[in-house]
Amino acid sequence: MKLRQRLSVSVLLILCVTGSTNGGNILVWFTEGSHWINLKPVLETLVDRGHKVTVLVPSTTMFMNISEPSRFGYEPFNVSVTFQQMEKLMEDLFNFSIYEADHMNYLQIYNRFMELIKLNMEYSLKFLDGVMKSETILKRLKEGKYDLVFSDPIFPGSDLLAEFLGTPLVFSLRFSLGNNMERHCGQLPAPPSFVPGAMNKLTDKMDFLERVQNFLLYAIQDMIVTNTLWKEVDKYYSEFKGTPTSACEMMGRADFWLIRTYWDFDFPRPLLPNFKFVGGIHCRPAKPLPEDMEEFVQSSGDAGIVVFSLGSMIKNLTREKGNMMASALAQIPQKVLWRYSGEKPETLGANTRLYKWIPQNDLLGHPKTRAFITHGGTNGIYEAIYHSIPMVGIPLFGDQPDNLVHMKAKGAALTVDLNFMKPEDLRDAVNTVINDKSYKENAMWLSSIHHDRPMSPLDEAVFWIEYTMRNKGAKHLRVQAHELTWYQYHSLDVLVFLLSIVLFLIFIFIKACSFCLRRCCGKKGKTKRKAE
């Protein structure tokens, strides 16, 4: 019996060693914020499965801390953008979205938005310089013999690096402006009649005027992306390669696109084989709360608790807004755990406790949680879906208004406007999602959709990354649309050809009829003259 046990252990050790030696060598493109939060669980799982993971990290970063203990390696590079410049850009985007836009006309909004987008692109290309214009970094990456590049394309350049290294490329993204990258570069079908553009704040059930709006917004967003993104990136890529290069076409060479939503959040739409929807990658079962926090939660009794967070980026709410929210929360029977980093509101109720940081996922998974007040970030929404918690949304900027439109359409959320809400608006919204059972039922329905799939989103994302490495790419799953021109894709050349044939036949028919009429009329005329 002992001999059998020893043999079994020996076999397991051999299998483990074999698995680790077959692991891939993965290079991860740099990213920021919530995008990094979504990549980390995938990277950690890849490491668990025996892969070597190396992450490119810029010298200026707001979230990627290379001094922290990590299970994957880092490849640092220098950039000429300072932390203060990045922080100022984020603050300007926030102030524009929340405070400035309400006091501007459409032309001023467009000009200010374009100014911020162009500045963001300028910084992004400086980050790209740190990799692609550094001979030392490029040489080291080339010597790394990587099997795959994994990237969130919020920062451009991973496709250029993947081509330089000769490796397959896998994207992980939530969305691009107007779905431009997915539609034009990835060739993902998106009929504007029922696929709402990202940030258009529409659902798949559109009336005529909403379809007109969606159609026009697609066109406007494409124009903005072309003038602010592709124009500059095309120029950069062309200079690097020495030949005219389309960045969108290069992006379209990606082997896989892992979209960080799912049908619990998104609306049904056409798919392609190399697009997989893996929303909720970062979600996990709740862990026990810190002792003092658990004590406060338990003190809520049957009323339960409300979790309140506007995300990690929000640090400059006005004193007036803070007091207004605190006043509203003081009027509900639940205990409130509020992630808040500003000055303590004067109207803070005894039922509300402020925290610089909260274990949001663990709180949302607590049995006493009744509602979640959120800014509408995708990560927070997915944690609420995972744990079946109805939401009250206070959208601030970016994709947040659109995200909450999705949740409202699915009956799991209400929204209030930060700039126009009164204390009673927030109070009533919280009471409604807690006391109206339909919101909890809909949240449970979305949660059941989220959990009812063949494998978890994290496992599915890892599977397709490993699939791409095993097959040295996944070009066999890319549609032929990538090789067609825009007029071939829409069969305009075929329609012109068929129309030409029809017009030619009509022309022949008219000519034949004309000829016959002349012959007939000519014979009658001759017969009449002879008779005379």
C-alpha positions in Angstrom: 0.0 0.0 0.0 2.8 2.4 0.8 4.5 1.5 -2.5 1.2 2.5 -4.4 1.0 5.8 -2.5 4.6 6.6 -3.4 4.0 5.8 -7.0 0.8 7.9 -7.0 2.8 10.9 -5.5 5.6 10.4 -8.0 3.1 10.5 -10.9 1.5 13.6 -9.6 4.8 15.3 -9.2 5.8 14.4 -12.8 2.5 15.8 -14.0 3.0 19.0 -12.1 6.5 19.4 -13.5 5.3 18.7 -17.0 2.5 21.2 -16.7 4.8 23.9 -15.5 7.3 23.3 -18.3 4.5 23.6 -20.9 3.4 26.9 -19.5 3.4 29.9 -21.8 5.4 33.1 -21.5 2.9 36.0 -21.5 3.6 39.7 -21.9 0.9 42.1 -20.5 0.5 45.6 -21.9 0.2 48.4 -19.4 -3.2 49.8 -18.3 -4.8 51.8 -15.5 -7.6 52.0 -13.0 -10.5 49.6 -13.1 -9.0 48.1 -16.3 -6.1 46.9 -14.2 -8.5 45.5 -11.5 -10.0 43.4 -14.2 -6.7 42.1 -15.6 -5.2 41.1 -12.3 -7.4 38.0 -11.5 -6.7 36.7 -15.0 -3.0 37.1 -14.6 -3.0 35.5 -11.2 -5.0 32.5 -12.5 -2.5 32.2 -15.4 0.4 32.1 -12.9 -1.5 29.4 -10.9 -1.7 27.3 -14.1 2.1 27.4 -14.7 2.4 30.4 -17.0 5.1 33.0 -16.7 3.5 36.5 -16.7 5.4 39.8 -17.2 3.6 43.1 -17.0 4.9 46.3 -18.7 4.6 49.1 -16.1 5.3 52.8 -16.8 7.2 55.0 -14.4 4.1 57.1 -14.0 1.1 55.1 -12.8 -1.9 55.6 -10.5 -2.7 52.0 -9.7 0.1 49.7 -10.8 2.5 49.5 -7.8 5.6 47.5 -8.6 6.8 47.7 -4.9 3.9 45.6 -3.8 4.4 41.8 -3.5 3.3 40.2 -6.7 3.1 36.8 -8.3 4.1 38.0 -11.7 7.1 39.9 -13.0 7.3 43.5 -14.0 9.1 45.2 -16.9 9.3 48.9 -16.0 9.8 51.6 -18.6 10.1 55.4 -18.4 7.6 58.0 -19.6 7.7 61.7 -19.9 4.2 62.2 -18.4 4.2 63.1 -14.7 1.8 61.9 -12.1 0.5 65.4 -11.6 -0.3 65.7 -15.3 -2.3 62.4 -15.2 -4.1 63.4 -12.0 -4.9 66.8 -13.5 -6.4 65.2 -16.7 -8.6 62.9 -14.6 -9.8 65.9 -12.5 -10.5 67.9 -15.6 -12.5 65.1 -17.1 -14.5 64.7 -13.9 -15.2 68.4 -13.5 -16.2 68.7 -17.2 -18.6 65.8 -16.9 -20.2 66.8 -13.6 -20.0 70.5 -13.3 -19.0 72.3 -16.5 -21.1 70.6 -19.2 -24.4 71.7 -17.6 -23.4 75.3 -18.2 -22.2 75.0 -21.8 -23.9 75.0 -25.2 -23.4 72.0 -27.5 -20.5 73.7 -29.4 -18.7 74.5 -26.2 -19.3 70.9 -24.9 -17.9 69.5 -28.2 -14.8 71.7 -28.2 -14.0 71.0 -24.5 -14.5 67.3 -25.0 -12.3 67.2 -28.0 -9.6 69.2 -26.1 -9.6 66.7 -23.3 -9.6 63.7 -25.7 -6.7 65.1 -27.7 -4.7 65.7 -24.5 -5.4 62.1 -23.4 -4.2 60.9 -26.8 -1.1 63.0 -26.5 -0.3 61.4 -23.1 -1.1 57.9 -24.5 1.5 58.3 -27.3 4.1 59.5 -24.8 3.5 56.3 -22.8 3.9 54.4 -26.1 7.2 56.2 -26.7 8.5 54.7 -23.5 8.3 51.2 -25.0 8.5 51.5 -28.8 11.2 54.2 -28.9 13.4 52.5 -26.3 16.0 50.2 -28.0 16.8 48.8 -24.6 13.2 47.8 -23.8 12.6 46.4 -27.3 15.8 44.4 -27.2 14.8 42.9 -23.8 11.3 42.1 -24.9 12.6 40.5 -28.1 14.9 38.3 -26.0 12.0 37.4 -23.7 10.6 35.0 -26.4 7.0 35.7 -25.5 4.2 33.4 -26.6 1.4 36.0 -26.4 0.7 39.6 -25.8 -2.3 40.3 -23.5 -3.8 43.8 -23.5 -6.6 46.2 -22.6 -6.4 48.5 -25.7 -7.4 51.6 -23.7 -3.7 52.5 -24.3 -2.8 52.1 -27.9 0.3 50.2 -29.1 0.0 46.6 -28.0 -0.9 45.5 -31.6 2.3 47.3 -32.8 4.4 45.5 -30.2 2.7 42.1 -30.9 3.6 42.4 -34.6 7.2 43.5 -33.7 7.6 40.4 -31.4 5.7 38.1 -33.9 3.3 36.9 -31.2 -0.5 36.3 -31.1 -2.5 39.1 -29.4 -5.5 38.9 -27.1 -7.6 42.0 -26.1 -9.6 42.4 -23.0 -11.9 45.4 -23.0 -15.2 46.8 -21.8 -16.0 48.9 -24.8 -14.7 51.6 -27.1 -16.3 54.9 -27.9 -19.3 54.1 -30.1 -18.1 50.5 -30.3 -15.7 51.9 -33.0 -12.9 49.5 -32.3 -15.2 46.5 -32.1 -17.2 47.4 -35.2 -14.5 48.7 -37.6 -11.4 46.9 -36.4 -12.8 43.7 -35.0 -15.7 43.6 -37.6 -18.2 42.8 -34.9 -21.7 43.3 -36.5 -23.6 46.2 -34.8 -26.8 47.1 -36.7 -27.8 50.6 -35.3 -31.5 49.5 -35.5 -31.1 47.4 -32.3 -27.5 47.6 -31.0 -27.2 50.8 -29.0 -23.8 52.5 -29.3 -21.6 52.6 -26.1 -22.5 55.7 -24.1 -25.6 56.5 -26.2 -27.8 55.8 -23.1 -30.2 53.7 -25.2 -31.5 50.2 -24.9 -32.1 47.6 -27.7 -35.8 48.6 -27.7 -35.7 51.8 -29.7 -38.6 53.8 -31.2 -38.1 55.6 -34.6 -36.6 58.8 -33.2 -34.2 56.8 -30.9 -33.1 54.7 -33.9 -32.4 58.0 -35.7 -30.5 59.2 -32.7 -28.5 56.0 -32.5 -27.7 56.1 -36.2 -26.4 59.7 -36.0 -24.5 59.1 -32.8 -22.7 56.2 -34.4 -21.6 58.5 -37.2 -20.6 61.3 -34.8 -18.6 59.0 -32.6 -16.9 57.5 -35.6 -15.9 61.0 -36.7 -14.5 61.9 -33.3 -12.5 58.6 -33.0 -11.2 59.1 -36.6 -10.0 62.6 -35.9 -8.7 62.1 -32.4 -7.5 58.5 -32.2 -6.9 56.8 -35.6 -5.4 59.9 -37.2 -2.7 60.3 -34.6 -2.1 56.6 -34.1 -1.9 55.9 -37.8 0.8 58.6 -38.1 2.7 57.1 -35.2 2.5 53.5 -36.5 3.5 54.7 -40.0 6.6 56.5 -38.7 7.6 53.4 -36.7 7.2 50.9 -39.5 8.3 53.3 -42.3 5.3 52.5 -44.5 1.7 53.9 -44.4 -0.1 51.9 -41.7 -3.7 51.7 -40.6 -3.8 51.2 -36.8 -7.4 50.0 -37.0 -6.4 47.3 -39.5 -3.5 46.3 -37.2 -5.9 46.1 -34.3 -8.1 43.9 -36.4 -5.4 41.3 -36.5 -5.9 40.5 -32.8 -6.7 36.8 -32.3 -9.2 37.2 -29.6 -11.4 39.9 -28.1 -12.5 39.2 -24.5 -15.4 41.6 -23.9 -16.0 42.3 -20.2 -19.8 42.2 -20.2 -22.3 39.4 -20.4 -26.0 38.9 -21.1 -26.9 39.8 -17.5 -25.7 43.3 -18.3 -25.7 43.7 -22.1 -28.5 43.3 -24.6 -28.5 40.4 -27.2 -26.5 41.2 -30.3 -24.7 39.4 -33.2 -21.4 37.7 -32.3 -18.3 36.4 -34.0 -16.2 33.3 -33.1 -13.3 35.3 -31.8 -15.4 37.5 -29.6 -16.2 36.1 -26.1 -18.2 37.9 -23.5 -16.7 37.4 -20.0 -18.3 40.0 -17.8 -17.7 39.6 -14.0 -14.1 38.3 -14.2 -13.2 39.9 -10.9 -16.3 38.8 -8.9 -15.9 36.2 -6.1 -17.7 34.9 -3.0 -17.7 37.3 0.0 -15.1 36.9 2.7 -15.7 37.7 6.4 -15.6 41.4 7.3 -13.2 43.1 9.7 -14.4 42.6 13.2 -15.3 46.3 13.9 -17.2 46.5 10.5 -19.0 43.3 11.2 -20.1 44.6 14.6 -21.5 47.7 12.9 -23.3 45.7 10.3 -24.9 43.4 12.8 -26.1 46.4 14.8 -28.5 47.1 11.9 -30.9 44.5 13.0 -33.7 43.4 10.5 -33.4 46.7 8.6 -30.0 45.7 7.2 -27.4 47.9 5.6 -26.8 50.1 2.5 -23.4 50.1 0.9 -22.4 53.5 -0.7 -19.4 54.1 -2.9 -18.7 56.5 -5.8 -15.5 54.7 -6.7 -11.8 55.3 -6.0 -11.4 58.2 -8.5 -13.9 60.6 -6.8 -12.2 62.7 -4.2 -13.5 66.2 -4.9 -17.2 66.3 -4.3 -18.3 69.7 -3.1 -19.2 70.2 0.6 -22.8 71.0 -0.5 -23.1 67.7 -2.3 -21.7 65.8 0.7 -24.1 67.4 3.1 -27.1 66.8 0.8 -26.2 63.0 0.5 -25.6 62.7 4.2 -28.9 64.3 5.0 -30.7 61.8 2.7 -29.0 58.8 4.2 -29.9 60.0 7.7 -33.5 59.5 6.9 -33.5 55.8 6.0 -33.8 53.0 8.7 -30.8 51.1 7.4 -27.2 51.4 8.6 -25.0 52.9 5.9 -21.4 52.2 5.1 -20.1 55.0 3.0 -16.7 55.1 1.2 -15.9 58.8 1.5 -12.6 60.7 1.5 -13.8 64.3 1.7 -14.5 66.6 4.6 -17.0 65.0 7.1 -20.5 66.2 6.3 -22.2 68.3 8.9 -25.5 66.5 8.4 -24.1 63.0 8.9 -26.6 60.8 10.6 -26.0 58.4 13.5 -26.8 55.5 11.1 -24.0 56.4 8.7 -20.3 55.5 9.1 -17.6 56.9 6.8 -14.7 54.8 5.6 -11.6 55.7 3.4 -11.9 52.2 2.0 -14.4 49.4 2.2 -14.2 45.7 1.2 -17.0 46.4 -1.4 -17.4 42.9 -2.7 -17.5 41.4 0.8 -20.1 43.9 1.9 -22.3 43.3 -1.2 -22.2 39.6 -0.4 -23.2 40.1 3.2 -26.7 38.7 4.0 -27.7 42.0 5.7 -27.0 44.1 2.6 -30.3 45.6 1.1 -29.1 48.1 -1.5 -26.0 49.5 -3.2 -25.6 53.2 -4.0 -23.1 53.4 -6.8 -21.7 55.7 -9.5 -22.3 53.0 -12.0 -18.8 51.7 -12.7 -18.8 48.3 -14.4 -16.8 46.6 -11.7 -19.2 47.6 -8.9 -22.3 46.8 -11.0 -21.0 43.3 -11.6 -20.3 42.7 -7.9 -23.9 43.8 -7.2 -25.2 41.4 -10.0 -23.0 38.6 -8.6 -24.5 39.0 -5.1 -28.1 39.9 -6.2 -28.2 43.4 -4.8 -30.5 46.1 -6.3 -28.9 49.5 -7.0 -29.4 53.2 -6.8 -27.2 54.9 -9.4 -25.6 58.3 -9.2 -23.8 58.4 -12.6 -20.9 60.8 -12.9 -19.0 60.4 -16.2 -17.7 58.1 -18.9 -19.7 54.9 -19.3 -21.5 55.2 -16.0 -24.7 56.8 -17.2 -24.9 54.2 -20.0 -24.2 51.3 -17.5 -27.1 52.4 -15.3 -29.4 52.7 -18.2 -28.8 49.0 -18.8 -29.5 48.2 -15.1 -32.6 50.4 -15.1 -33.9 48.7 -18.2 -33.5 45.3 -16.6 -35.4 46.5 -13.5 -32.6 46.2 -11.0 -31.8 49.9 -10.4 -33.1 53.5 -10.1 -31.0 56.5 -10.9 -30.8 60.1 -9.6 -29.0 63.1 -11.0 -26.1 64.4 -8.9 -26.6 68.0 -10.1 -30.3 68.2 -9.6 -31.3 65.7 -6.9 -32.6 66.8 -3.5 -32.2 64.8 -0.2 -35.7 63.4 -0.6 -34.9 62.1 -4.1 -32.0 60.0 -2.9 -33.9 58.9 0.2 -37.0 57.8 -1.9 -34.9 56.0 -4.4 -33.2 53.9 -1.7 -36.5 53.2 0.0 -38.0 52.1 -3.3 -35.3 49.6 -4.4 -35.4 48.1 -0.9 -39.2 48.0 -0.3 -40.4 47.3 -3.9 -39.8 43.6 -4.2 -39.5 43.7 -8.0 -36.0 45.3 -7.8 -34.7 42.5 -5.6 -36.4 39.9 -7.8 -34.8 41.3 -10.9 -31.4 41.5 -9.3 -31.7 37.8 -8.4 -32.8 37.1 -12.0 -29.7 38.8 -13.3 -27.5 37.0 -10.8 -28.9 33.6 -11.9 -28.1 34.5 -15.6 -24.6 35.5 -14.5 -24.0 32.2 -12.6 -25.8 29.9 -15.1 -23.1 29.3 -17.7 -20.8 26.4 -18.6 -17.8 27.9 -16.9 -17.0 31.0 -14.8 -16.0 34.2 -16.7 -12.5 34.0 -15.3 -12.1 30.4 -16.4 -13.4 31.2 -19.8 -11.0 34.1 -20.3 -8.1 31.9 -19.2 -9.2 29.1 -21.5 -9.3 31.3 -24.6 -5.9 32.8 -23.8 -4.4 29.3 -23.4 -6.3 28.2 -26.6 -4.6 31.0 -28.5 -1.2 30.0 -27.2 -1.8 26.3 -28.0 -2.7 27.0 -31.6 -0.1 29.7 -32.1 -2.9 32.2 -32.7 -6.5 32.0 -33.6 -6.6 33.4 -37.2 -8.9 30.5 -38.2 -11.7 32.2 -36.1 -11.3 35.6 -37.8 -14.0 36.4 -40.3 -13.1 37.1 -44.0 -14.6 40.6 -43.5 -11.2 41.7 -42.4 -9.9 41.2 -46.0 -12.8 43.1 -47.7 -13.1 46.8 -48.5 -16.1 48.7 -47.1 -18.0 48.5 -50.4 -17.3 44.7 -50.6 -18.5 44.2 -47.0 -21.8 45.9 -47.8 -22.0 44.2 -51.2 -22.2 47.5 -52.9 -20.1 46.2 -55.8 -22.5 43.3 -56.2 -25.5 45.6 -56.1 -24.0 47.9 -58.7 -23.2 44.9 -60.9 -26.8 43.5 -60.6 -28.3 47.0 -61.1 -26.1 47.4 -64.2 -27.5 44.1 -65.6 -31.1 45.1 -64.9 -30.5 48.6 -66.5 -28.9 46.9 -69.5 -31.8 44.5 -69.9 -34.2 47.4 -69.6 -32.2 49.3 -72.2 -32.2 46.3 -74.6 -36.0 45.8 -74.0 -36.7 49.5 -74.7 -34.5 49.4 -77.8 -36.2 46.2 -79.0 -39.6 47.7 -78.5 -38.6 50.8 -80.3 -37.2 48.9 -83.2 -40.4 46.8 -83.4 -42.6 49.9 -83.3 -40.6 51.5 -86.0 -40.8 48.4 -88.2 -44.6 48.0 -87.6 -45.3 51.7 -88.1 -43.1 51.8 -91.2 -44.9 48.9 -92.9 -48.3 50.4 -92.2 -47.2 53.7 -93.7 -46.0 52.0 -96.9 -49.1 50.0 -97.2 -51.3 53.1 -96.9 -49.3 55.0 -99.5 -49.6 52.1 -102.0 -53.4 52.0 -101.4 -53.7 55.6 -102.3 
